Amino acid sequence: MREVEGLFKEVEAAARRLEAVARRTPILRSDALDRLAGCEVYLKAEVLQRTGSFKFRGAYNAVSTLSGGQRRRGVVTYSSGNHAQAVACAAALLDTRAVVVMPEDAPRMKVDATRSYGADIVFHDRNGQDRAELAASIATDRQLTLVPPYDDAAVVAGQGTVALELIEDAPPLDVLMVCVSGGGLLAGCAITSRVLQPQLRVIGVEPWAMPRTARSFAAGRPVTVPALPTIADALQARTPGKLTFPINMGLVDGMLSATDDEMLSAVTTVYDHVKVAVEPSGACALAGLLAHRPDFEGLRVGVTLSGGNVSLDELIALRDRSSHPTVRS
């Protein structure tokens, strides 16, 4: 517990750094959603955060803790879009330059937004190149500081402020559901929850097509899963982070998954009942709640709406997309 308390002090320090720059995002409620879920749902609306996702918290905290020399030289990162925008925005605010490695098939909206903050983009083949290795090579060649999307202590601490605000602003919760890719948001939220509300159950939700964390928990070590197609473009890490995995293994109470169809349904549900736009990846935690409704009947459940970087055209296409239910094995 002493180690967790030490990690939580870093979350509190991150909250102080973010106080004047990040938005304290609201908790959204809907009676219709409560009836649909069979429980009280408290949506932490990170779709309304700067750059449209929770990623700004970790990125700004990480860049703000760099030395003057590191900031003068600049930073590099790799991301399919949300962390890319967050690092680019943080770099602009802190007067440093950013290079971002992005997949060639990254959503155009996320590419354009990243460029709008002044970042240089290096594209890579998602299936043929290791993005982390490419970013590390650029960091060495150009003497830039690498700001990873999740496997970084300052990034994890920044993401932990999501749960910090939620716990402070909501009634006592029974469960907190968090979307998972590399595990940075889950780790930060688990650290915060264990210190502030120890009885709170923390559940991760990841795409059914890429259950890297669930399989890693079962194996007791990080496991790499195949890169299968999924609509959740922001949740495609194939392996849990080396830093985040042991934190999550020790603090998280369980893992669930959500299919593409379940995420699509959650996107529509949020738009219909809460009137906000959320991308499929950002709706993953809610999709997990709705897909496993009997497990949470009558409880108070906090849910991260982690990102809303989706265009109107994409929203319409998602809403109109014909349903081909995924068969769970």
C-alpha positions as a printed NumPy array, in Angstrom:
array([[  0.   ,   0.   ,   0.   ],
       [  2.911,   2.336,   0.718],
       [  4.091,   1.975,  -2.884],
       [  0.603,   2.799,  -4.184],
       [  0.451,   5.871,  -1.945],
       [  3.762,   6.998,  -3.426],
       [  2.368,   6.625,  -6.938],
       [ -0.737,   8.542,  -5.894],
       [  1.407,  11.488,  -4.771],
       [  2.511,  11.741,  -8.404],
       [ -1.153,  11.852,  -9.456],
       [ -1.737,  14.713,  -7.004],
       [  1.312,  16.539,  -8.385],
       [ -0.03 ,  16.051, -11.894],
       [ -3.383,  17.502, -10.821],
       [ -1.624,  20.655,  -9.634],
       [  0.218,  21.025, -12.961],
       [ -2.982,  20.477, -14.924],
       [ -5.227,  22.71 , -12.831],
       [ -4.76 ,  25.823, -14.945],
       [ -4.633,  24.153, -18.358],
       [ -6.791,  21.004, -18.445],
       [-10.564,  21.083, -18.252],
       [-12.288,  19.628, -15.233],
       [-14.654,  17.581, -17.33 ],
       [-18.257,  17.135, -16.175],
       [-20.033,  13.999, -15.055],
       [-22.967,  13.345, -17.376],
       [-26.149,  11.609, -16.193],
       [-29.223,  10.293, -17.984],
       [-32.32 ,   8.668, -16.52 ],
       [-32.875,   6.833, -19.811],
       [-29.329,   5.468, -19.725],
       [-29.78 ,   4.357, -16.105],
       [-32.869,   2.383, -17.109],
       [-31.074,   0.867, -20.07 ],
       [-28.069,  -0.153, -17.948],
       [-30.054,  -1.215, -14.881],
       [-27.818,   0.875, -12.632],
       [-26.79 ,   4.468, -11.889],
       [-24.297,   5.493, -14.577],
       [-21.857,   8.365, -14.02 ],
       [-20.138,   9.231, -17.308],
       [-16.793,  11.034, -16.973],
       [-16.917,  13.123, -20.149],
       [-13.321,  13.209, -21.34 ],
       [-14.782,  13.774, -24.806],
       [-14.915,  17.409, -23.611],
       [-11.265,  17.515, -22.593],
       [ -8.733,  19.583, -24.552],
       [ -7.861,  17.765, -27.804],
       [-11.007,  15.672, -27.378],
       [ -9.694,  12.946, -25.078],
       [ -8.175,  12.133, -21.687],
       [ -4.783,  11.867, -23.383],
       [ -4.128,  15.575, -22.884],
       [ -3.732,  14.997, -19.15 ],
       [ -0.858,  12.549, -19.411],
       [  0.82 ,  14.271, -22.354],
       [  0.856,  17.706, -20.717],
       [  2.059,  16.31 , -17.407],
       [  4.904,  14.465, -19.135],
       [  6.059,  17.385, -21.299],
       [  5.743,  19.879, -18.431],
       [  8.152,  17.845, -16.282],
       [ 10.964,  17.873, -18.881],
       [ 14.095,  19.908, -18.295],
       [ 14.721,  23.174, -20.129],
       [ 17.252,  21.471, -22.381],
       [ 14.857,  18.694, -23.283],
       [ 12.146,  21.187, -24.164],
       [ 14.535,  23.18 , -26.348],
       [ 15.334,  20.06 , -28.366],
       [ 11.747,  18.818, -28.613],
       [  9.749,  15.632, -28.158],
       [  8.654,  12.655, -30.235],
       [  5.808,  10.205, -29.755],
       [  3.816,   7.521, -31.556],
       [  0.038,   7.275, -31.677],
       [ -2.933,   6.479, -33.876],
       [ -4.373,   9.884, -33.07 ],
       [ -5.522,  10.887, -29.589],
       [ -2.122,  10.85 , -27.877],
       [ -0.691,  12.395, -31.045],
       [ -2.983,  15.407, -30.716],
       [ -2.366,  15.615, -26.987],
       [  1.434,  15.705, -27.292],
       [  1.236,  18.173, -30.177],
       [ -1.023,  20.472, -28.13 ],
       [  1.109,  20.164, -24.993],
       [  4.242,  20.924, -26.991],
       [  2.635,  24.044, -28.472],
       [  1.523,  25.247, -25.029],
       [  4.973,  24.646, -23.565],
       [  6.861,  26.166, -26.513],
       [  8.615,  23.058, -27.761],
       [  8.414,  21.127, -31.023],
       [  6.845,  17.736, -31.537],
       [  7.373,  14.914, -34.012],
       [  4.592,  12.317, -34.145],
       [  4.726,   8.835, -35.674],
       [  1.235,   7.94 , -36.937],
       [ -0.11 ,   4.997, -38.96 ],
       [ -0.875,   5.627, -42.613],
       [ -4.497,   4.635, -41.994],
       [ -5.019,   6.973, -39.035],
       [ -8.361,   8.824, -39.196],
       [ -7.957,  11.959, -41.315],
       [ -9.598,  14.103, -38.63 ],
       [ -6.923,  13.06 , -36.106],
       [ -4.091,  13.642, -38.597],
       [ -5.358,  17.121, -39.454],
       [ -5.852,  18.032, -35.795],
       [ -2.312,  16.9  , -34.927],
       [ -0.878,  19.024, -37.727],
       [ -2.964,  22.009, -36.606],
       [ -0.934,  22.18 , -33.375],
       [  2.29 ,  22.458, -35.388],
       [  3.584,  18.89 , -35.086],
       [  5.634,  17.17 , -37.784],
       [  4.097,  13.805, -38.731],
       [  6.01 ,  10.72 , -39.819],
       [  3.729,   8.022, -41.216],
       [  4.331,   4.294, -40.818],
       [  2.788,   1.042, -42.017],
       [  0.734,  -0.269, -39.082],
       [  1.319,  -3.887, -40.145],
       [  4.878,  -3.619, -41.418],
       [  6.72 ,  -1.295, -39.034],
       [  7.095,  -1.183, -35.265],
       [  5.963,   2.317, -34.346],
       [  7.756,   2.371, -31.003],
       [ 11.059,   1.371, -32.606],
       [ 10.636,   4.016, -35.308],
       [  9.929,   6.709, -32.702],
       [ 12.92 ,   5.601, -30.604],
       [ 15.141,   5.802, -33.691],
       [ 13.906,   9.321, -34.436],
       [ 14.499,  10.295, -30.804],
       [ 18.122,   9.146, -31.063],
       [ 18.798,  10.669, -34.478],
       [ 17.266,  14.064, -33.68 ],
       [ 18.065,  14.162, -29.937],
       [ 14.402,  14.368, -28.99 ],
       [ 12.757,  13.122, -25.794],
       [ 10.35 ,  10.233, -26.259],
       [  6.892,  10.7  , -24.676],
       [  5.227,   7.251, -24.921],
       [  1.438,   6.978, -25.071],
       [  1.147,   4.895, -21.887],
       [  4.401,   3.339, -20.671],
       [  5.639,   6.397, -18.808],
       [  5.259,   7.309, -15.137],
       [  4.357,  10.952, -15.801],
       [  1.773,   9.932, -18.409],
       [  0.188,   7.423, -16.012],
       [  0.075,  10.044, -13.241],
       [ -1.67 ,  12.515, -15.542],
       [ -4.266,   9.951, -16.552],
       [ -4.912,   9.197, -12.894],
       [ -6.462,  12.655, -12.531],
       [ -9.512,  11.345, -14.418],
       [-10.426,   9.122, -11.462],
       [ -9.35 ,  11.812,  -8.989],
       [-11.956,  14.222, -10.35 ],
       [-14.622,  11.553, -10.765],
       [-14.3  ,  10.356,  -7.175],
       [-14.347,  13.935,  -5.867],
       [-17.401,  14.949,  -7.921],
       [-19.61 ,  11.828,  -7.874],
       [-21.416,  10.094,  -4.994],
       [-19.549,   7.055,  -3.624],
       [-19.235,   4.566,  -6.485],
       [-19.337,   0.783,  -6.431],
       [-17.537,   0.231,  -9.734],
       [-15.298,   2.212, -12.077],
       [-15.127,   1.002, -15.693],
       [-12.184,   2.118, -17.809],
       [-11.288,   1.482, -21.448],
       [ -7.943,  -0.262, -21.986],
       [ -5.277,  -0.351, -24.676],
       [ -1.726,  -0.116, -23.353],
       [ -3.093,   0.404, -19.848],
       [ -2.059,   3.945, -18.906],
       [ -5.533,   5.247, -18.098],
       [ -6.447,   2.041, -16.277],
       [ -3.242,   2.15 , -14.205],
       [ -3.672,   5.801, -13.252],
       [ -7.323,   5.274, -12.314],
       [ -6.532,   2.106, -10.349],
       [ -3.821,   3.885,  -8.331],
       [ -6.152,   6.771,  -7.494],
       [ -9.093,   4.522,  -6.636],
       [ -7.091,   2.294,  -4.299],
       [ -6.018,   5.304,  -2.225],
       [ -9.19 ,   7.407,  -2.248],
       [-11.885,   4.734,  -2.3  ],
       [-10.36 ,   1.297,  -1.579],
       [-13.653,  -0.609,  -1.848],
       [-14.279,   0.661,  -5.37 ],
       [-14.034,  -2.16 ,  -7.932],
       [-11.972,  -1.146, -10.961],
       [-12.836,  -2.99 , -14.186],
       [-10.996,  -2.64 , -17.492],
       [-12.766,  -3.026, -20.825],
       [-10.915,  -3.756, -24.06 ],
       [-11.944,  -4.632, -27.627],
       [-13.07 ,  -8.239, -27.996],
       [-10.776,  -8.538, -31.029],
       [ -7.657,  -7.615, -29.021],
       [ -7.883,  -8.923, -25.433],
       [ -4.227,  -8.315, -24.617],
       [ -4.778,  -7.403, -20.963],
       [ -7.208, -10.221, -20.138],
       [ -4.874, -12.799, -21.662],
       [ -1.893, -11.256, -19.896],
       [ -3.701, -11.387, -16.543],
       [ -4.485, -15.07 , -17.153],
       [ -0.865, -15.791, -18.059],
       [  0.608, -13.684, -15.249],
       [  2.876, -11.89 , -17.711],
       [  2.501,  -9.53 , -20.692],
       [  1.156, -11.371, -23.737],
       [  1.143, -10.117, -27.322],
       [ -2.063, -10.681, -29.293],
       [ -2.567, -10.629, -33.084],
       [ -3.436,  -7.325, -34.708],
       [ -7.005,  -8.212, -35.644],
       [ -9.312,  -5.64 , -37.276],
       [-11.357,  -3.534, -34.872],
       [-13.371,  -0.363, -35.155],
       [-11.59 ,   0.88 , -31.986],
       [ -8.651,   2.585, -33.728],
       [ -7.392,   4.129, -30.465],
       [ -7.289,   0.797, -28.584],
       [ -4.942,  -1.252, -30.752],
       [ -1.875,  -1.811, -28.566],
       [ -0.948,  -5.478, -29.016],
       [  0.864,  -5.868, -25.684],
       [  0.286,  -4.271, -22.257],
       [  2.931,  -1.783, -21.2  ],
       [  5.941,  -2.95 , -19.21 ],
       [  5.236,  -0.241, -16.623],
       [  1.446,  -0.419, -16.678],
       [  0.99 ,  -4.204, -16.64 ],
       [  2.293,  -4.923, -13.104],
       [  0.318,  -1.971, -11.726],
       [ -2.877,  -3.21 , -13.336],
       [ -2.194,  -6.834, -12.459],
       [ -1.91 ,  -5.846,  -8.804],
       [ -4.72 ,  -3.294,  -8.54 ],
       [ -7.423,  -4.028, -11.131],
       [-10.342,  -6.238, -10.117],
       [-11.222,  -7.69 , -13.505],
       [-11.371,  -7.375, -17.271],
       [-14.288,  -7.379, -19.714],
       [-14.479,  -6.982, -23.479],
       [-16.742,  -5.263, -25.993],
       [-17.31 ,  -6.257, -29.604],
       [-17.341,  -3.779, -32.471],
       [-21.138,  -4.014, -32.624],
       [-21.393,  -3.33 , -28.888],
       [-19.18 ,  -0.267, -29.221],
       [-21.225,   0.965, -32.175],
       [-24.38 ,   0.545, -30.118],
       [-22.809,   2.465, -27.222],
       [-21.847,   5.332, -29.557],
       [-25.494,   5.607, -30.638],
       [-26.766,   5.256, -27.074],
       [-24.596,   8.113, -25.822],
       [-25.625,  10.353, -28.692],
       [-29.315,   9.578, -28.267],
       [-29.529,   9.851, -24.477],
       [-26.66 ,  12.143, -23.439],
       [-26.333,  14.262, -26.593],
       [-22.558,  14.04 , -26.956],
       [-20.447,  12.534, -29.732],
       [-18.069,   9.773, -28.719],
       [-15.743,   7.707, -30.906],
       [-16.026,   3.895, -30.734],
       [-12.838,   3.572, -28.665],
       [-14.148,   6.178, -26.244],
       [-17.387,   4.237, -25.807],
       [-15.656,   0.92 , -25.063],
       [-16.133,   1.064, -21.284],
       [-19.827,   1.893, -21.616],
       [-20.215,  -0.886, -24.173],
       [-18.742,  -3.313, -21.658],
       [-21.206,  -2.157, -19.009],
       [-24.224,  -2.515, -21.293],
       [-23.067,  -5.901, -22.613],
       [-22.676,  -7.27 , -19.066],
       [-25.665,  -5.524, -17.479],
       [-26.592,  -8.305, -14.99 ],
       [-23.198,  -7.973, -13.277],
       [-23.877,  -4.357, -12.303],
       [-27.61 ,  -4.324, -11.556],
       [-28.533,  -1.663,  -8.993],
       [-24.976,  -0.347,  -8.497],
       [-23.42 ,   3.082,  -8.907],
       [-21.008,   2.799, -11.82 ],
       [-18.491,   5.355, -13.032],
       [-17.641,   5.048, -16.722],
       [-14.926,   6.777, -18.736],
       [-16.078,   8.328, -22.001],
       [-12.457,   8.558, -23.006],
       [-12.493,  10.215, -26.431],
       [-14.716,  12.048, -28.874],
       [-12.518,  12.601, -31.909],
       [-15.037,  11.602, -34.534],
       [-16.358,  13.733, -37.387],
       [-20.026,  14.259, -38.212],
       [-19.643,  12.195, -41.384],
       [-18.063,   9.375, -39.383],
       [-20.851,   9.555, -36.804],
       [-23.493,   9.276, -39.513],
       [-21.658,   6.345, -41.096],
       [-21.385,   4.603, -37.732],
       [-25.063,   5.14 , -37.002],
       [-26.098,   3.836, -40.41 ],
       [-23.693,   0.906, -40.425],
       [-25.534,  -2.379, -40.785],
       [-25.135,  -4.712, -37.827],
       [-23.322,  -8.011, -38.251],
       [-23.181,  -9.392, -34.686],
       [-19.877, -10.793, -33.552],
       [-20.027, -14.324, -32.219],
       [-18.311, -14.536, -28.849],
       [-16.301, -17.673, -28.234]])
